[in-house]
Amino acid sequence: MELYDKVISAQNFLKEYLPSSIDYAIIAGTGLSGLADDVTDPIEISYSEIPHFPEPTVEGHQGKMIFGKIHQKKVLILKGRFHYYEGYSMTEVTFPIRVLHAIGVKNLIITNASGSLNPALEAGDLVFIKDHINLFPENPLRGLNDDRLGLRFPALNEVYNDGLLHQSFSLAQKLGISSRQGVYVGLQGPSLETPAEYNYLRIIGGDVVGMSTVPEVIVAAQCKMPVLCLSVCTNNPFKDGAKTTIEEVLDVANKTGEKIRLLFQELFKL
């Protein structure tokens, strides 16, 4: 079955449960799925029910969609994403983005947990992504292109929507949430970075580093979906003796999740 046909199959399944237009879809990164608790009249759909949807294998990614309203905005939250390091192809990693576009999502919000490349960042800081550096070994658009899915060579110079970025960043400042704008570096993982690699990534212009997001953003650009990306800085490797563990990442992401909930609650009032 061609990719386009798989997307349509998933779309046909979901349209039985969801409206034809959704204001925001949110991909909840590691430890950041608490926003689903704010949804009124929720409709829950397991990934395992959706045709051709993979299932996440990483701790902190539950593998289900939650649809409902937050302050009258129609919101679809994806609790769990797929990573290249899990063994999925880039087509599988980005399949949900194509389905979100097909079901009428107007705006895509991507959250993630990341490591700091900037000594000024502290664990728990929020970073609004304004650009990225792609160091993945494969591009999700590689291979034969199906024009029904989008342009062969989508531009990425404006993939992070200026309107959503400035609106959300200003809200964070008004709420007193420690945040800044920065550049995200995407790596395949799953091993964490060596000190020399941290230094290299900082030299080439990165502020935070992670193992997701970039493939999803590239496909969103092909689908012409406005994107807002918010990263939680979970560690500061520049401190003496600092050592990052997945337990630390989850702990910081869970604690910082309340800030993101507050921010999105205010965003959805506008």
C-alpha positions as CSV (number, residue, x, y, z in Angstrom):
1,M,0.0,0.0,0.0
2,E,1.3,3.5,-0.9
3,L,1.9,6.0,1.8
4,Y,-0.9,8.2,0.6
5,D,-3.4,5.4,0.8
6,K,-2.2,4.6,4.4
7,V,-2.8,8.3,5.3
8,I,-6.3,8.2,3.8
9,S,-7.0,4.9,5.7
10,A,-6.1,6.5,9.0
11,Q,-8.0,9.7,8.1
12,N,-11.2,7.7,7.3
13,F,-10.9,5.9,10.7
14,L,-10.4,9.1,12.7
15,K,-13.1,11.2,11.0
16,E,-15.7,8.9,12.6
17,Y,-14.6,10.3,16.0
18,L,-13.2,13.8,15.3
19,P,-14.5,17.0,13.7
20,S,-13.4,18.0,10.3
21,S,-11.4,21.0,11.6
22,I,-9.1,21.1,14.7
23,D,-7.5,24.3,16.0
24,Y,-4.4,22.8,17.5
25,A,-2.7,19.4,17.6
26,I,0.0,19.0,20.3
27,I,2.7,16.3,20.2
28,A,3.6,15.8,23.8
29,G,7.2,15.0,24.3
30,T,8.9,13.0,27.1
31,G,7.1,13.6,30.4
32,L,4.9,16.4,28.9
33,S,1.5,14.8,28.4
34,G,-0.2,16.4,31.5
35,L,-2.0,18.9,29.4
36,A,-4.5,16.2,28.4
37,D,-5.9,16.5,31.9
38,D,-7.3,20.0,31.0
39,V,-9.3,18.7,28.1
40,T,-13.1,18.8,28.5
41,D,-15.4,16.1,27.2
42,P,-12.4,14.0,26.1
43,I,-12.4,11.4,23.4
44,E,-9.6,8.9,23.8
45,I,-8.2,6.9,20.9
46,S,-5.4,4.4,21.2
47,Y,-2.7,4.4,18.5
48,S,-3.2,0.7,18.2
49,E,-6.7,1.3,16.9
50,I,-5.6,3.7,14.1
51,P,-4.7,2.0,10.8
52,H,-1.0,1.9,10.1
53,F,-0.1,3.9,13.2
54,P,3.1,2.6,15.0
55,E,3.2,2.3,18.8
56,P,5.9,4.1,20.9
57,T,8.4,2.0,22.8
58,V,9.9,4.7,25.0
59,E,9.1,5.4,28.7
60,G,6.9,8.4,29.1
61,H,5.1,8.0,25.7
62,Q,1.7,6.4,26.3
63,G,0.5,5.9,22.7
64,K,-2.9,7.5,22.5
65,M,-4.8,10.6,21.2
66,I,-7.0,12.8,23.4
67,F,-9.4,15.1,21.7
68,G,-11.6,17.8,23.4
69,K,-11.7,21.5,24.1
70,I,-9.6,23.8,26.1
71,H,-11.2,27.3,26.5
72,Q,-13.3,26.6,23.4
73,K,-10.4,25.7,21.2
74,K,-10.6,22.3,19.6
75,V,-7.4,20.5,20.7
76,L,-6.0,17.1,19.8
77,I,-3.1,15.9,22.1
78,L,-0.8,13.0,21.0
79,K,0.5,11.3,24.1
80,G,3.5,9.7,22.6
81,R,5.7,10.1,19.5
82,F,8.0,7.9,17.5
83,H,11.8,8.2,17.3
84,Y,14.2,7.2,14.6
85,Y,16.4,5.4,17.3
86,E,13.5,3.1,18.1
87,G,14.1,1.4,14.7
88,Y,11.3,3.1,12.9
89,S,11.8,4.4,9.4
90,M,11.5,8.2,8.8
91,T,8.2,7.5,7.0
92,E,6.9,5.8,10.2
93,V,8.3,8.5,12.5
94,T,6.5,11.2,10.6
95,F,3.3,9.3,9.6
96,P,1.2,11.0,12.4
97,I,2.1,14.4,10.9
98,R,0.6,13.5,7.6
99,V,-2.5,12.1,9.3
100,L,-2.9,15.3,11.4
101,H,-2.8,17.4,8.2
102,A,-5.3,15.1,6.5
103,I,-7.9,15.4,9.3
104,G,-7.8,19.2,9.2
105,V,-5.4,20.3,12.0
106,K,-4.8,24.1,11.6
107,N,-1.8,24.5,13.8
108,L,0.8,22.0,15.1
109,I,2.5,22.4,18.4
110,I,5.5,20.1,19.1
111,T,7.1,19.8,22.6
112,N,10.2,17.9,23.5
113,A,12.8,17.4,26.2
114,S,16.3,18.5,25.3
115,G,19.8,18.9,26.6
116,S,21.4,22.3,26.9
117,L,24.2,23.4,24.6
118,N,24.1,26.9,26.0
119,P,25.8,27.5,29.3
120,A,23.2,30.2,30.1
121,L,20.3,27.7,30.1
122,E,19.4,25.9,33.3
123,A,17.4,22.7,33.8
124,G,13.7,23.6,33.6
125,D,14.1,26.5,31.3
126,L,11.7,26.7,28.3
127,V,13.2,27.2,24.8
128,F,11.0,28.4,22.0
129,I,12.6,26.9,18.9
130,K,13.2,29.5,16.1
131,D,15.3,27.3,13.9
132,H,17.0,23.9,13.7
133,I,20.1,22.1,12.5
134,N,19.4,18.7,11.0
135,L,22.1,16.0,11.8
136,F,19.9,13.0,11.3
137,P,21.3,10.5,8.8
138,E,18.1,10.4,6.7
139,N,15.5,12.9,5.6
140,P,11.8,11.9,5.8
141,L,11.3,13.2,2.3
142,R,13.9,11.0,0.8
143,G,12.7,8.7,-2.0
144,L,10.1,9.0,-4.7
145,N,7.7,11.9,-4.1
146,D,3.9,11.7,-4.2
147,D,2.6,15.1,-5.2
148,R,-0.6,14.4,-3.3
149,L,1.4,14.6,-0.1
150,G,3.1,17.9,-0.9
151,L,6.0,19.6,-2.7
152,R,9.2,17.7,-3.6
153,F,11.4,20.5,-2.3
154,P,9.6,22.4,0.5
155,A,11.3,25.6,1.8
156,L,12.3,25.5,5.5
157,N,13.2,29.2,6.0
158,E,9.9,29.9,7.6
159,V,8.9,26.5,9.0
160,Y,8.7,27.8,12.6
161,N,5.7,30.2,12.4
162,D,6.6,33.7,13.5
163,G,3.1,34.6,14.6
164,L,2.8,31.6,16.9
165,L,6.4,32.0,18.2
166,H,6.1,35.6,19.2
167,Q,2.6,35.3,20.6
168,S,3.6,32.3,22.8
169,F,7.0,33.8,23.8
170,S,5.3,37.0,24.9
171,L,2.8,35.1,26.9
172,A,5.6,33.2,28.7
173,Q,7.3,36.5,29.6
174,K,4.0,37.9,30.9
175,L,3.5,34.8,33.0
176,G,7.0,35.1,34.5
177,I,8.1,31.8,32.9
178,S,11.9,31.6,32.4
179,S,12.3,31.1,28.6
180,R,14.3,32.2,25.6
181,Q,14.4,31.5,21.9
182,G,17.0,29.1,20.4
183,V,18.2,26.7,17.8
184,Y,17.5,22.9,18.2
185,V,20.0,20.4,16.9
186,G,18.4,17.0,15.9
187,L,20.5,13.8,16.4
188,Q,19.5,10.2,15.8
189,G,20.4,8.9,19.3
190,P,19.8,7.0,21.4
191,S,23.3,7.4,23.0
192,L,23.8,10.8,24.7
193,E,26.5,13.2,23.6
194,T,30.2,13.1,24.5
195,P,31.8,16.3,25.9
196,A,33.5,16.9,22.5
197,E,30.2,16.5,20.7
198,Y,28.5,19.0,23.1
199,N,31.3,21.4,22.2
200,Y,30.9,20.8,18.5
201,L,27.2,21.3,18.5
202,R,27.5,24.5,20.4
203,I,30.1,25.8,18.0
204,I,27.9,25.2,14.9
205,G,25.1,27.2,16.5
206,G,22.9,25.0,18.7
207,D,21.3,26.0,21.9
208,V,19.6,22.6,22.7
209,V,20.0,19.1,21.4
210,G,17.5,16.2,21.1
211,M,16.5,13.1,19.3
212,S,13.1,14.1,17.8
213,T,11.2,17.0,16.3
214,V,13.3,17.8,13.2
215,P,11.8,15.0,11.0
216,E,8.3,16.0,12.1
217,V,8.9,19.7,11.4
218,I,10.2,18.8,7.9
219,V,7.0,16.9,7.0
220,A,4.9,19.6,8.6
221,A,6.6,22.1,6.2
222,Q,5.8,19.9,3.2
223,C,2.2,19.8,4.4
224,K,2.2,23.6,4.9
225,M,1.2,23.3,8.6
226,P,2.1,26.3,10.9
227,V,4.5,24.9,13.6
228,L,5.2,26.1,17.1
229,C,8.0,24.1,18.9
230,L,8.7,24.3,22.6
231,S,11.6,22.5,24.2
232,V,12.2,21.8,27.9
233,C,15.8,22.0,28.8
234,T,16.3,19.1,31.2
235,N,20.0,19.3,32.0
236,N,23.1,21.5,32.0
237,P,26.2,19.5,31.1
238,F,28.4,22.5,31.6
239,K,28.3,22.1,35.4
240,D,31.2,20.3,37.0
241,G,30.6,16.6,37.3
242,A,27.2,16.8,35.5
243,K,25.9,13.5,34.3
244,T,22.7,13.1,32.4
245,T,20.3,10.1,33.0
246,I,16.9,9.3,31.5
247,E,15.5,9.4,35.1
248,E,16.8,13.0,35.4
249,V,15.3,14.0,32.1
250,L,11.9,12.6,33.0
251,D,11.9,14.2,36.5
252,V,12.7,17.7,35.1
253,A,10.2,17.3,32.2
254,N,7.4,16.3,34.6
255,K,8.1,19.2,36.9
256,T,8.3,21.7,34.0
257,G,5.2,20.4,32.5
258,E,3.1,22.6,34.8
259,K,4.6,25.7,33.2
260,I,3.7,24.4,29.8
261,R,0.1,23.7,30.9
262,L,-0.2,27.2,32.2
263,L,1.2,28.7,29.0
264,F,-1.1,26.7,26.7
265,Q,-4.1,27.4,28.8
266,E,-3.5,31.1,28.2
267,L,-2.7,30.6,24.5
268,F,-6.0,28.8,24.0
269,K,-7.9,31.7,25.5
270,L,-6.9,34.0,22.7
